[in-house]
Amino acid sequence: QVQLVESGGGLVQAGGSLRLSCAASRSIFGFVTMGWYRQAPGKQRELVAVKYGVGGTKYADSVQGRFTISGDNAKPTADLQMNSLKPEDTAVYYCNLQGWDGSSWYNYWGQGTQVTVSS
């Protein structure tokens, strides 16, 4: 079993910045994606940004150009730098790690961290 330990988040004014960090509790081989999703009240969970184990990233259209995902694929870790935050970015942000361990698909979630952007 792998735990995803999240940090960061909090309250910020519109236009400000926050950084989220996520680290797996142990090294894990061959992940497919690691990244961040978010869920606002009354809405479905949605992809924010992910990075691929083979390289490359994917961003939601709504955060493209404002958010940047990075991290160490060997550990693995996933950091999300969020700039020019908007009130509509307010949500609980969840770290996610998915991949194949050689015998089965795994899909791990962090406990979630609140991001609140005031207008």
C-alpha positions, 0 to 999 in steps of 0.5 A, spaced: 500 500 500 502 507 498 500 513 502 500 520 498 502 525 503 499 532 501 502 539 503 500 546 502 493 549 500 490 554 504 487 561 503 489 566 498 486 572 495 485 572 488 491 574 483 495 570 489 499 564 489 499 557 492 504 551 492 501 544 493 506 538 494 505 531 494 509 525 495 508 517 495 510 514 502 515 509 498 518 508 491 513 505 486 515 503 479 512 504 473 507 509 474 503 512 468 500 518 471 501 522 477 498 529 479 492 533 481 484 533 481 480 538 484 472 538 487 468 544 488 462 543 492 456 540 488 461 539 482 464 532 480 472 531 481 476 534 475 483 533 472 487 539 474 494 537 472 498 530 471 505 528 469 506 522 465 511 517 467 514 517 460 514 524 460 510 530 458 504 533 462 496 535 461 493 541 464 485 542 464 484 548 459 481 552 465 488 552 468 493 552 462 498 558 463 497 559 470 499 552 474 505 548 473 506 541 475 513 538 477 516 533 481 521 527 481 518 521 478 523 517 481 520 518 488 515 520 486 513 527 487 508 532 484 508 539 486 503 544 483 505 551 483 498 555 482 499 562 480 494 568 478 489 564 482 481 565 481 475 564 486 473 559 481 479 555 483 476 554 490 476 547 491 479 541 495 485 538 491 487 531 491 493 528 489 493 522 485 497 516 483 496 511 477 500 505 474 501 498 473 505 494 478 506 488 474 500 484 476 494 489 477 492 496 476 493 501 482 490 508 483 491 511 489 488 518 492 491 523 497 486 525 503 485 532 500 487 539 501 483 545 501 484 551 497 480 557 498 481 563 493 477 570 496 475 575 491 
